[in-house]
Amino acid sequence: MKRRIKIKRLWNGLASVRDSVLNSCYKQGKDLVLVCDGQQMTIPNNKLLDKSFQISSKSFTSRYPNSPSYSLIDFKFTPDA
């Protein structure tokens, strides 16, 4: 199974994903598919917890009331062949 996430834009070649999305994909055994500008990048479930990404040390506050804060995890966007 896969979970598709649409990324609006890249920042310096990096695609940012919330930590809660990454954790839920890992726990459910799903691969993560990032889609940006018609291209997609698949991250297999067994690679989700590897150190092949950057974790932001800053915690962000959700704009919705009673929602937990979150961190962003950045992946270098390399489209599937």
C-alpha positions as a LaTeX table, in Angstrom:
\begin{tabular}{lrrr}
\hline
Residue & $x$ (\AA) & $y$ (\AA) & $z$ (\AA) \\
\hline
Met1 & 0.00 & 0.00 & 0.00 \\
Lys2 & 1.08 & 3.57 & $-0.62$ \\
Arg3 & 0.21 & 6.98 & 0.73 \\
Arg4 & 0.38 & 9.83 & $-1.80$ \\
Ile5 & 1.27 & 13.32 & $-0.64$ \\
Lys6 & 1.10 & 16.27 & $-3.03$ \\
Ile7 & 3.91 & 18.78 & $-2.56$ \\
Lys8 & 3.13 & 22.30 & $-3.79$ \\
Arg9 & 6.74 & 23.36 & $-4.25$ \\
Leu10 & 10.28 & 22.34 & $-3.47$ \\
Trp11 & 12.71 & 24.40 & $-1.45$ \\
Asn12 & 16.31 & 24.07 & $-2.69$ \\
Gly13 & 15.41 & 20.65 & $-4.12$ \\
Leu14 & 13.89 & 19.45 & $-0.85$ \\
Ala15 & 10.34 & 18.21 & $-0.29$ \\
Ser16 & 9.01 & 18.82 & 3.24 \\
Val17 & 6.67 & 16.39 & 4.99 \\
Arg18 & 5.19 & 16.59 & 8.49 \\
Asp19 & 6.63 & 14.15 & 11.01 \\
Ser20 & 3.16 & 12.80 & 11.81 \\
Val21 & 2.68 & 11.74 & 8.16 \\
Leu22 & 6.01 & 9.92 & 8.16 \\
Asn23 & 5.27 & 8.16 & 11.45 \\
Ser24 & 1.77 & 7.06 & 10.41 \\
Cys25 & 3.09 & 5.65 & 7.10 \\
Tyr26 & 5.77 & 3.72 & 8.94 \\
Lys27 & 3.37 & 2.30 & 11.54 \\
Gln28 & 0.83 & 1.28 & 8.87 \\
Gly29 & 3.50 & $-0.34$ & 6.68 \\
Lys30 & 2.81 & 1.99 & 3.75 \\
Asp31 & 5.27 & 3.43 & 1.24 \\
Leu32 & 5.32 & 7.22 & 0.97 \\
Val33 & 4.84 & 8.73 & $-2.50$ \\
Leu34 & 5.65 & 12.42 & $-2.90$ \\
Val35 & 4.16 & 14.11 & $-5.99$ \\
Cys36 & 5.38 & 17.48 & $-7.27$ \\
Asp37 & 4.84 & 19.05 & $-10.71$ \\
Gly38 & 3.64 & 15.79 & $-12.25$ \\
Gln39 & 6.70 & 13.85 & $-11.06$ \\
Gln40 & 6.69 & 11.38 & $-8.22$ \\
Met41 & 9.22 & 10.02 & $-5.77$ \\
Thr42 & 8.56 & 6.79 & $-3.89$ \\
Ile43 & 10.11 & 6.19 & $-0.48$ \\
Pro44 & 9.77 & 2.53 & 0.55 \\
Asn45 & 8.51 & 1.86 & 4.06 \\
Asn46 & 11.77 & 0.23 & 5.15 \\
Lys47 & 13.64 & 3.47 & 4.27 \\
Leu48 & 11.33 & 5.85 & 6.16 \\
Leu49 & 13.37 & 5.78 & 9.34 \\
Asp50 & 16.81 & 5.78 & 7.69 \\
Lys51 & 18.90 & 8.89 & 8.13 \\
Ser52 & 18.58 & 9.77 & 4.43 \\
Phe53 & 16.63 & 12.92 & 5.25 \\
Gln54 & 16.88 & 16.10 & 7.30 \\
Ile55 & 14.80 & 16.71 & 10.40 \\
Ser56 & 14.07 & 20.32 & 11.22 \\
Ser57 & 14.92 & 21.16 & 14.81 \\
Lys58 & 12.24 & 23.85 & 14.82 \\
Ser59 & 8.77 & 22.92 & 15.99 \\
Phe60 & 5.88 & 24.56 & 14.17 \\
Thr61 & 2.49 & 25.45 & 15.62 \\
Ser62 & $-0.57$ & 24.40 & 13.67 \\
Arg63 & $-2.87$ & 27.19 & 12.57 \\
Tyr64 & $-5.87$ & 25.13 & 13.65 \\
Pro65 & $-6.91$ & 25.28 & 17.31 \\
Asn66 & $-6.29$ & 22.20 & 19.47 \\
Ser67 & $-3.94$ & 20.68 & 16.88 \\
Pro68 & $-0.52$ & 19.46 & 17.98 \\
Ser69 & 2.69 & 21.14 & 16.93 \\
Tyr70 & 4.79 & 19.40 & 14.28 \\
Ser71 & 8.27 & 19.18 & 12.79 \\
Leu72 & 9.12 & 19.11 & 9.11 \\
Ile73 & 11.20 & 16.36 & 7.57 \\
Asp74 & 12.97 & 17.22 & 4.31 \\
Phe75 & 13.73 & 14.70 & 1.57 \\
Lys76 & 15.92 & 15.43 & $-1.45$ \\
Phe77 & 13.39 & 15.12 & $-4.25$ \\
Thr78 & 14.64 & 12.64 & $-6.84$ \\
Pro79 & 11.84 & 11.53 & $-9.19$ \\
Asp80 & 11.37 & 7.82 & $-9.91$ \\
Ala81 & 12.82 & 6.65 & $-13.21$ \\
\hline
\end{tabular}
